[in-house]
Amino acid sequence: MVRIGVHDCTIVRVMVLKTDAVGYIQRVEKAKVVVFSGGVDTSATETKGTMQIHSAEQLEKYSKTGAAKVEELIKAVAESGAKVVVSGGAVGEMALHFCERYKLMVLRISSKFELQRFCRTTGAVAILKLGRPNPNDLGYVDSVSVEEIGGVRVMGKHFLCPKIIIYTEAPALPASLKLYKEVQQLGFTIFLLTGRDESQRNITVKNLLYAGYSNWKRLIRRQESDLGKLAIVYKSERREALEDEGYTIHESFGDQWSHLSGFAIAA
């Protein structure tokens, strides 16, 4: 028997889901995540209808039409850059087939509270209907996998939450950091504008410092009144507020369209 003490233990910040992946893909790394709270399946109508099929040809045509529609939706999800699809409802067999064809890992989280925690952990925004997600709605995981612990299969032993990503897996884009330093040397006042809320302030600051950013004037985050606003609206309003303070915005740059769109972008 190997004796292990408290000092031999390591604390690892992870999120664990007591469930299994849907489908054969059991592990992905450095992946964008999309969450569909209404399920991953074709949309059902509010009223029931009856379709009469009189021949095998009609049946084949109907099946091909339905399959093509589902593939179109799943392909749009894959083209958005997402590698992990999380469903808050049912996962249709045809949808799962195309998810696996496009190498998408599929998870199902039936508890709405656990789904909310998942969204907070990854930074994802839950979407009601299956379709192409907005880039601002995607979350991120360093890795997610299915493993067996004590005879119980669990999801996410290596599913790293933002605090872990912050310290080890979020280096700066070289071109962005270079531009930041050059603008700083020219003597401009720099404001950092993020879509993260106040609860992620410390994590964000640590990541910025880790990545090499420093000496900014202010880190602007979503306040309670900003929750639920589209990114382009929120960021435009915050830029306009800076102009109201007397600042002149000479340049805006970032890795999302919301940094370059809207109003009060630059003089």
Secondary structure, DSSP 8 states (H G I E B T S, - for coil): -----GGG-----B--BSS--BSS--EEEEEEEEEETT-BS----SS-------SHHHHHHHHHHHHHHHHHHHHHHHHTTEEEEEESS-B-HHHHHHHHHTT-EEEE---HHHHHHHHHHHT--EESSSS---GGG-EEEEEEEEEEETTEEEE-TT-B-HHHHHHHS----HHHHHHHHHHHHTT---EEEEEEEGGGHHHHHHHHHHHT----SEEEEE-GGGTT--HHHHHHHHHHHHHHTT--------SSGGGTSSSS---
